[in-house]
Amino acid sequence: MAKRKRKKQRKSPFSGIFPWQRNADVDLQTALAQADDMIAAGNAQGAIALLEPLLSIHSNQADLHYYLGYAHAKAGDAWGALSGYEWALDLSKDSDYWLPLAALYLQVELRASALRAHRQVIKHRLDTPDMNEIRLIIEMLEVEVAETAKQLNLSTKQTEQGLRFMEQGQQALHGGEYKDCIKFNQKAIKLLGNWPPPRNNLSMALFYNGQPQEAIDESRQVLANEADNLQALSNIIRYVAWTESEDEARAFWPQLRDITPQGNSDRLKKMEAAAILGEDEAVYELLLPLEEASAGPDRTSGSRHQTHLFMAIAEANTNRQRSAKRRLKKLKKHFPWTGKLLSALHSGKAGPGYSKRYPYFHSAELLPRARMEEFIALFGKHDTMPEKKFRQKMGDFAARFPQIVLAAEKFIWEEDQPEAGIGILGAIGTPAAHAALRRFGTSQTGDDQIRMQAIMELSKTGKLSDDKPLRIWREGKWEDILIRAYEINDEADEDYTPEEWDMLEQATETSKRKGQVEKAISLFQQLIAKNPNIKEAYNNLATIYAKRSESEKAKEMLYAALEIDPLYVFPRANLANYLVSDGDIEGAEEMLKPLADLTRFHSQEMSIYMYTQARIAVEKGELEQARAALKMALDINPDYEQAHNLLQHLEENAERLEMFSAVRKNFASFQKQQQKRNQTKRAKLQTKLTTPKPTLTEALSLYTKDSLTGMAREVIMWGGWSGLRKADLIQRIIESLSDEDALKYAIEPLTDKERDALRQILANDGKISWADFNARYDNDLEESPYWQFHVPDTMMGRLRLRGLLVEATVDANLLLVMPTELRPLLTEILG
């Protein structure tokens, strides 16, 4: 695109009068000069980033729009260039802009607009190297319009006007102006009738404007008139797959699959539908013919990048990893999220995050940016907006943009943001969101803790039956659990006067200040004297007395609070905790029993209720129930220190506590039963991995956090891992084993015989039959699997402990295999 000389602007009679006006003008001229230099230096994207913020101040400056158009043209963005030049023409009335506009309209295949622009070039006698070529283009385009008019049985004038409206709609669609797109295409439809192109564009604008059902209906209308319309079939697959069901969308694929694309636009449209349905080979085959054309002059760099991205994903999903890696590496600066895709490919994973495949679409591509920002703003008001109003607004948004559920699922499965995805699904609260929570919560994917978070979020909706067990995967096995549905609501229930609320708040805040305890007691007592039925005053006094170790006074206040409200959670839970400390577990259970039928709690009430249940469960030896209750308490209140401490105690002393639990139940048979359980777990573990070439991520993910903690002690050189969650611990171990010096540290304690065994396994393509290893050396079946507390003595156990070998079942054969990342490193180290 040739650069046009800037004309000297006429000086405004008001320029220089106002200081802010003068400074803004200087800033603009300086920015334009900087942008000019950046474009000349090949940094068109930098020029765009510099100039776009100035539009909010200088939107009426033609030169600013010109330079933005010029920068977009140099960056290969023809649509952005069009917008800039059109604005510059509209503001300046400078006919010189018709020449670059004519070329750009042709480039993006806006033929009617190109015809008008080329006519303007002739009309204004613009300076061009070949005016005859301009006339030939006009003649060609007029023939195209005439042929379309004949096809539609309309006049040429009406057809050309309808095409112009349709193309204005296309420009609005590319610019994210969906309401304008709808308006222009509706005008085009009035002139062009049932001709599919403007209706297809209208359906796309309707979809992204929050009218999904209207978009689907529009596509169905096109298909009713033209059953094999490729664009309409591709569109309806997108709309149905992203808002209703991929299975329903797939019903349209056989018909679309058999249609031969007519031109690159059709080919790309069909490819997008194939990508949405995960038809990877179809995506690959559709893009192959564009490989050579992607570097041609008729494609913008943006579309070339997009084509390469889709091809890279298709290659990643069809075992063409080498080519996929090469493409993704080149695309990182254009699509930031491809870094995670590339990392997953290098790690040998089947997909990013928890996904079993590589996604063609990022969550950010499912909704217009403005609508995603609208959702984020609404989500941020959850704690300040009345619950009923929040739910209503969330429901309205999800009705307009049901693909927000798919975006949240992408957060969970593909984009390493499961907590955010779970929170979003819980806030959306639609049946589709509930189904998504259930899919993840009842899967075997990810950590137990994060899946339980999804189950807890689902339980808040009341969509889980109180008396029907839910089957979940936890601690490496399937188990049935009962989930109570609770409503967490922090709105005040008590009907106190404003003065009483103020006194309660003042006393409570005073009690938190250092050295103000006596004053706080006095304030609470004054409040009780004013209104003896303010139960919170008694409970808060009990807290003060408990901190001063005045247990009897504390209990007296707690019982006083219960006399006012027998279902007041705080005093019941606190009294139950006193009973647990006194060893009266039955008494503690009886104390909590009246709360069993409650379904509505304040968040802090639920936290202490769960914590107290966990303490009782620990004393009864029901450790799994205790862990689940503590995790729920921490889900609601992540800063609950007592719950953190008890959960940490359970994790650090798991084996000892389990032993004590079993001793209570049946001391004589404990060891035999424990060994049987361990071997049952081990047998299941041996079937989890089914590849002879696992990655470290795949291998380490099999183990519990306790086992990984024992492993970390052996392979991480400098510590710092004791407080990590499982996922972070796995990552630290991978980083350590992938470092040559750290790996040397890990294998330093190995005997010569153990090193020889590793060499033989490396020579045998990193694997050995489990039976052969057992026959030559030994096995660790009789050893404790709790590596955190028991370091193995057997060769098999010592090599597994260090992550050097892992069990896998391949074609019904049990093997010991070496993670792929370790093979070259160990070959180098062992010689």
Rosetta blueprint (number, residue, H / E / L):
1 M L
2 A L
3 K L
4 R L
5 K L
6 R L
7 K L
8 K L
9 Q L
10 R L
11 K L
12 S L
13 P L
14 F L
15 S L
16 G L
17 I L
18 F L
19 P H
20 W H
21 Q H
22 R H
23 N H
24 A H
25 D H
26 V H
27 D H
28 L H
29 Q H
30 T H
31 A H
32 L H
33 A H
34 Q H
35 A H
36 D H
37 D H
38 M H
39 I H
40 A H
41 A L
42 G L
43 N L
44 A H
45 Q H
46 G H
47 A H
48 I H
49 A H
50 L H
51 L H
52 E H
53 P H
54 L H
55 L H
56 S H
57 I L
58 H L
59 S L
60 N L
61 Q L
62 A H
63 D H
64 L H
65 H H
66 Y H
67 Y H
68 L H
69 G H
70 Y H
71 A H
72 H H
73 A H
74 K H
75 A L
76 G L
77 D L
78 A H
79 W H
80 G H
81 A H
82 L H
83 S H
84 G H
85 Y H
86 E H
87 W H
88 A H
89 L H
90 D H
91 L H
92 S H
93 K L
94 D L
95 S H
96 D H
97 Y H
98 W H
99 L H
100 P H
101 L H
102 A H
103 A H
104 L H
105 Y H
106 L H
107 Q H
108 V L
109 E L
110 L L
111 R H
112 A H
113 S H
114 A H
115 L H
116 R H
117 A H
118 H H
119 R H
120 Q H
121 V H
122 I H
123 K H
124 H L
125 R L
126 L L
127 D L
128 T L
129 P L
130 D L
131 M H
132 N H
133 E H
134 I H
135 R H
136 L H
137 I H
138 I H
139 E H
140 M H
141 L H
142 E H
143 V H
144 E H
145 V H
146 A H
147 E H
148 T H
149 A H
150 K H
151 Q H
152 L H
153 N L
154 L L
155 S L
156 T H
157 K H
158 Q H
159 T H
160 E H
161 Q H
162 G H
163 L H
164 R H
165 F H
166 M H
167 E H
168 Q H
169 G H
170 Q H
171 Q H
172 A H
173 L H
174 H H
175 G L
176 G L
177 E L
178 Y H
179 K H
180 D H
181 C H
182 I H
183 K H
184 F H
185 N H
186 Q H
187 K H
188 A H
189 I H
190 K H
191 L H
192 L H
193 G L
194 N L
195 W L
196 P H
197 P H
198 P H
199 R H
200 N H
201 N H
202 L H
203 S H
204 M H
205 A H
206 L H
207 F H
208 Y H
209 N L
210 G L
211 Q L
212 P H
213 Q H
214 E H
215 A H
216 I H
217 D H
218 E H
219 S H
220 R H
221 Q H
222 V H
223 L H
224 A H
225 N H
226 E L
227 A L
228 D L
229 N L
230 L H
231 Q H
232 A H
233 L H
234 S H
235 N H
236 I H
237 I H
238 R H
239 Y H
240 V H
241 A H
242 W H
243 T H
244 E L
245 S L
246 E H
247 D H
248 E H
249 A H
250 R H
251 A L
252 F L
253 W H
254 P H
255 Q H
256 L H
257 R H
258 D L
259 I L
260 T L
261 P L
262 Q L
263 G L
264 N H
265 S H
266 D H
267 R H
268 L H
269 K H
270 K H
271 M H
272 E H
273 A H
274 A H
275 A H
276 I H
277 L L
278 G L
279 E L
280 D H
281 E H
282 A H
283 V H
284 Y H
285 E H
286 L H
287 L H
288 L L
289 P L
290 L H
291 E H
292 E H
293 A H
294 S L
295 A L
296 G L
297 P L
298 D L
299 R L
300 T L
301 S H
302 G H
303 S H
304 R H
305 H H
306 Q H
307 T H
308 H H
309 L H
310 F H
311 M H
312 A H
313 I H
314 A H
315 E H
316 A H
317 N H
318 T L
319 N L
320 R L
321 Q H
322 R H
323 S H
324 A H
325 K H
326 R H
327 R H
328 L H
329 K H
330 K H
331 L H
332 K L
333 K L
334 H L
335 F L
336 P L
337 W L
338 T H
339 G H
340 K H
341 L H
342 L H
343 S H
344 A H
345 L H
346 H H
347 S L
348 G L
349 K L
350 A L
351 G L
352 P L
353 G L
354 Y L
355 S L
356 K L
357 R L
358 Y L
359 P L
360 Y L
361 F L
362 H L
363 S H
364 A H
365 E H
366 L L
367 L L
368 P L
369 R H
370 A H
371 R H
372 M H
373 E H
374 E H
375 F H
376 I H
377 A H
378 L H
379 F H
380 G L
381 K L
382 H L
383 D L
384 T L
385 M L
386 P L
387 E H
388 K H
389 K H
390 F H
391 R H
392 Q H
393 K H
394 M H
395 G H
396 D H
397 F H
398 A H
399 A H
400 R H
401 F L
402 P L
403 Q L
404 I H
405 V H
406 L H
407 A H
408 A H
409 E H
410 K H
411 F H
412 I H
413 W H
414 E L
415 E L
416 D L
417 Q L
418 P H
419 E H
420 A H
421 G H
422 I H
423 G H
424 I H
425 L H
426 G H
427 A H
428 I H
429 G L
430 T L
431 P H
432 A H
433 A H
434 H H
435 A H
436 A H
437 L H
438 R H
439 R H
440 F H
441 G H
442 T L
443 S L
444 Q L
445 T L
446 G L
447 D L
448 D H
449 Q H
450 I H
451 R H
452 M H
453 Q H
454 A H
455 I H
456 M H
457 E H
458 L H
459 S H
460 K L
461 T L
462 G L
463 K L
464 L L
465 S L
466 D L
467 D L
468 K L
469 P L
470 L E
471 R E
472 I E
473 W E
474 R E
475 E L
476 G L
477 K E
478 W E
479 E E
480 D E
481 I E
482 L L
483 I L
484 R L
485 A L
486 Y L
487 E E
488 I E
489 N L
490 D L
491 E L
492 A L
493 D L
494 E L
495 D L
496 Y L
497 T L
498 P H
499 E H
500 E H
501 W H
502 D H
503 M H
504 L H
505 E H
506 Q H
507 A H
508 T H
509 E H
510 T H
511 S H
512 K L
513 R L
514 K L
515 G L
516 Q L
517 V H
518 E H
519 K H
520 A H
521 I H
522 S H
523 L H
524 F H
525 Q H
526 Q H
527 L H
528 I H
529 A H
530 K H
531 N L
532 P L
533 N L
534 I L
535 K H
536 E H
537 A H
538 Y H
539 N H
540 N H
541 L H
542 A H
543 T H
544 I H
545 Y H
546 A H
547 K H
548 R L
549 S L
550 E L
551 S H
552 E H
553 K H
554 A H
555 K H
556 E H
557 M H
558 L H
559 Y H
560 A H
561 A H
562 L H
563 E H
564 I H
565 D L
566 P L
567 L L
568 Y L
569 V H
570 F H
571 P H
572 R H
573 A H
574 N H
575 L H
576 A H
577 N H
578 Y H
579 L H
580 V H
581 S H
582 D L
583 G L
584 D L
585 I H
586 E H
587 G H
588 A H
589 E H
590 E H
591 M H
592 L H
593 K H
594 P H
595 L H
596 A L
597 D L
598 L L
599 T L
600 R E
601 F E
602 H L
603 S H
604 Q H
605 E H
606 M H
607 S H
608 I H
609 Y H
610 M H
611 Y H
612 T H
613 Q H
614 A H
615 R H
616 I H
617 A H
618 V H
619 E H
620 K L
621 G L
622 E L
623 L H
624 E H
625 Q H
626 A H
627 R H
628 A H
629 A H
630 L H
631 K H
632 M H
633 A H
634 L H
635 D H
636 I H
637 N L
638 P L
639 D L
640 Y L
641 E H
642 Q H
643 A H
644 H H
645 N H
646 L H
647 L H
648 Q H
649 H H
650 L H
651 E H
652 E H
653 N L
654 A H
655 E H
656 R H
657 L H
658 E H
659 M H
660 F H
661 S H
662 A H
663 V H
664 R H
665 K H
666 N H
667 F L
668 A L
669 S L
670 F H
671 Q H
672 K H
673 Q H
674 Q H
675 Q H
676 K H
677 R H
678 N H
679 Q H
680 T H
681 K H
682 R H
683 A H
684 K H
685 L H
686 Q H
687 T H
688 K H
689 L L
690 T L
691 T L
692 P L
693 K L
694 P L
695 T L
696 L H
697 T H
698 E H
699 A H
700 L H
701 S L
702 L L
703 Y L
704 T L
705 K H
706 D H
707 S H
708 L H
709 T H
710 G H
711 M H
712 A H
713 R H
714 E H
715 V H
716 I L
717 M L
718 W L
719 G L
720 G L
721 W L
722 S L
723 G L
724 L L
725 R L
726 K H
727 A H
728 D H
729 L H
730 I H
731 Q H
732 R H
733 I H
734 I H
735 E H
736 S H
737 L H
738 S L
739 D L
740 E H
741 D H
742 A H
743 L H
744 K H
745 Y H
746 A H
747 I H
748 E L
749 P L
750 L L
751 T L
752 D H
753 K H
754 E H
755 R H
756 D H
757 A H
758 L H
759 R H
760 Q H
761 I H
762 L H
763 A H
764 N L
765 D L
766 G L
767 K E
768 I E
769 S E
770 W H
771 A H
772 D H
773 F H
774 N H
775 A H
776 R H
777 Y L
778 D L
779 N L
780 D L
781 L L
782 E L
783 E L
784 S L
785 P L
786 Y L
787 W L
788 Q L
789 F L
790 H L
791 V L
792 P L
793 D L
794 T L
795 M H
796 M H
797 G H
798 R H
799 L H
800 R H
801 L H
802 R L
803 G L
804 L L
805 L L
806 V E
807 E E
808 A E
809 T E
810 V E
811 D L
812 A L
813 N E
814 L E
815 L E
816 L E
817 V E
818 M L
819 P L
820 T L
821 E L
822 L H
823 R H
824 P H
825 L H
826 L H
827 T H
828 E H
829 I H
830 L H
831 G L
